[in-house]
């Protein structure tokens, strides 16, 4: 098994080196849920990459995650941006929920036709499980609307009466934090080079104002958080939909004859190794395995 692990490690490090040359960046791989406990391990994972004579200013981060905590995402982004001026996110498979929020902090997002981001319904721990905050708030609003219309059943009244107001407040705070983070990061990083209008016929060639960037960021946050639009927290949103519906610029490498095989050969081998080893959380860089 040690020979097998050594061979896998050497192969992955070689493929990672090819990606670092292609992106002209430090390349790292993150697999698993995004929870507050990962902040310190992630810090200790990133710092050694900076301890070289000519550190790079760009990070390309492969992300494969079902989601997690928005608060943990904020800390991860703070760690990344302390060390790197430019950040690319590469999503060969999925970056759902909090993973989508994380990707919105990047300067560029790389996906192919089979990749997916997800709706940004923040997950809140209720003491037993992680629950989607927006789904909970939507259901409460439905009950309140029925109460305003005097059509609330006795059973629904009991449900509404039993709602924990403290938890309800936490769900509202999680929703507001998600929108705040998306607006801040999109304007500061993703839209930093958006200086002229390119698609609006009435504004083509005109300079983009800070308020227009904020409006676009808020629109993207609203659409990604609209449960009525996606109907499922697990909905997988591909690059074509992100570009068409959200008008979000995605670097689609589906037809890139150089980058696509580099990404697939590295990602698919590493994901298979993780699955065979039954790891729930895994990170990889040129000096961490």
N, C-alpha and C positions, 0 to 999 in steps of 0.2 A: 504493500500500500504506500510505503514511503517513496518508492521508486515512481509509482503512479502519480502521487502528489507532486513530486519534484518535476516530473515531465510536464504535467499540467501547468505548474507554476512558470516554468521556463517558456512554454509556448505562449501563455497569456502575457507574460512580460514582454516577449518579442512583439506580439500583436499590439500591445499597449504602446510600445515604443513607436511603431508605425503610425498609430493614431496621433501621438504627440507631435510627430513630424508633420503630419497632415494638417493638424489644427494649429500648429506652432503654439502649443499650450501644454501645461500640466494636465494630464488626464486622470480622472478618478472615477470609481464605480461605486454607486450606493444602491444596496438592495435591502428591502424590508420596510416595515412601518416606520413612521416618523413620530417618535415619542420624546418627551422631555429628557429621558435618561440618555439619549444619544448625544446630547450637547457636548459633554466632556470627552467621550470617545471620539467624536468628530473633530473637536479641537485638536486632540492629540494625534489624530490621523492627518490633518492638514498641515500642522506646523512643521514636521520634518521635510515636507516638500519645499519649504522656503529656505532651508539651511544648505544652500548651494551657492557657489561663487557668483553665478549670474542668474538669479531667480527670474522666472518668467512673470509677466504681468497679466497673463490670461490663463483662465481655468476652463477646461471642458469637462463637465460633470455628467456622467451617464447616470440616469435615474430609473429605477424600477421599483415602484412602490404602490401599494393600495391606498395610501393616505395616512392620516394620523392627526396630529395636533398642530393648529395654526401657530400657537405660541412657540412650539419647537421649531417650526419653519422659520419664524422670525429670528431665533437665536442662530440657526444654521446660516441664514443669510448674513447676519452680522459677522459671523466668523469668516465666511467666504470673502465678504467685501473688505474686511480688515486687511486681507492679504492680497487680493486681486482687484485690478482696475476694471477688467473685462471678464465676463462670465458667459460661457455657452452651456446650454443644457441639451443633452442628447437623450432622446426617448425612443429606444429601439422597440420597446414593447408598450408598457403603460406607466403613466404617472397620474394617479387618480387623486381627486379631492385635495388634500394638503399637498400632494405632489404637484398638482396643477398650480397651486398657489406658489410653490417653490419655483417652478419654471417661469412664472410671470416676473420673477426678480432678475431674470437673465437679460443680457443684451441681445442674444439670439437663441432661438429654439429650433433644434434639428429633429425632424421626424421623417418617416417614410409612410407610404400609403397604409401600412398595417399598424402603425403606432396609434396611441390614443392618450388624450388627456381626459379629464372627467369634470362633471359639475362640482362646484366648490362648496357644497354643503359641509360646514365645519363639524368635526366630531367632538363631542363633549363627554367626559367621563362622569356618569351619574352615580358612581360608587360601586357599580357592578359591571356595567358594559359601556362601550363607546357608542353613543347614539347621535344620529344626524340632527343638528340643531334646527336647520331650516324646515325639515319635515315636521318636527315637533311644533314649531311656531306656526306653520301653515295650518296644522290641524287645530290648534288653539284658536286661530283666527276664524276658521270655519265655524267652530262652536260659538264663538262670540257673535258672529254674523247671524247665526240662527237664533241666538238669544235676542239680538236687536230686532229681529223680525217676528219675535214671539212664536217661533216654530221649534224651539228646543224641547226634545223629549225628556222625560224624567231620568232615563238612563244617561243621556248626554249631560243633563244638569249635574248628576252625581259625579261624572267624569270631570267636568269643569270645576266643580267644588273641591275635588281632591287634588287639583294641580298644585305642585310645590312652587310657590312664587319665587323662592330663592333660585331654584333650578331654572325657572322661566327666565329670570334675569340673566343667569349665566348663558343661556342659549342666545339671548338678545345681544349680550356682550360679544360672544363668539362670532355672531353674524356681523356685527359692526366692525370688529377687529379685522375680519377677512376682507371686507370692502376697503377699509382704510389701508391695509397692506398692499392690496392690489393696485389701488389708485396711486399710492406713493411710488411703488416699484416700477409700474408701467411708465409713468411720467419720467422718473429719474433715469431709468436704464433702457427699457425697450423703445421708448419714443425719443431718446436723446438725439438721434440723427434724423428725426422726422422734422424737417425744416420747411418744406413746401408741400402744398396740397397736390395730390397726384391723381385722385379718382373723382372728386367732386367737380363736375363740369363748370359750375359757377365760381369755383375757387382755384382751379388748376393754375399752378405757378405762383399763387399768393403765399406769403409766409404763414406758417402755422403758429398760432399764439399759445402761450401757456394755458390759457383758459380752455382752448380747444383741445389740447392734449388731456387736460383733466376731464373734460366732457367725454372724450373717447374712452378714457380709462374707466370712468364710472359706468359707461354703457357696457363695456366688456364685463365688468364686475357684476352688473345687474343681470346680464344674459347668462353668465356662467352660474349664477345663483338662483336662476328661475326654475323652480321645480315643475312648474306648469309647462315649461318648454321641453324639459328633458324627460320628465315622468319617472325617472329612476336615478337614484344616487349612483348606481353602478353603470350608467350609460357611458359607453366608450365613444369619445368624440374624436374623429379623425382629422387630419390636417386640411382636407378639402372643406369640411364643415367649418372648421376654425377660420379659414380664410374667407369663405363665402358668407357665412352668417355673422361672424364676429368681426370680420375684416381685420383679422390679426395676422401679421406677417409671420410666416413659418418658412424655415429653410427646409424644403422637401427634397431629400436626397434619393427619392425612389428611382430616378433615372440617372443618378451619378455613378458612372461605371467604375470610378476609383473609390469614392467614399463608402458606397453601399456595401461592397464586400469587406472592407476594413471593419465597418461597424458590426456587420453580421457575424463575421468570423470570431471577433473578440467577444461580443455580447452572448452569442448563442452557446459558445463553449463554456463561458463562465456561468451562465444561468443553469446549464446542464450539470456542471460540477456542484453548484449550490444545491440543486434539487437532489442529486445523488447523495450528498452529505447531509441532507435534511436541515440545512441552516435556515433560520428564520430571519437572520440579520447578517449582512456581509458587506465589507468594504474592501476595495482593492486599489492600489496605486503601485508605482514602480518600486517603492520600498516598503510596501505593506501588503501581506497576503495572509 
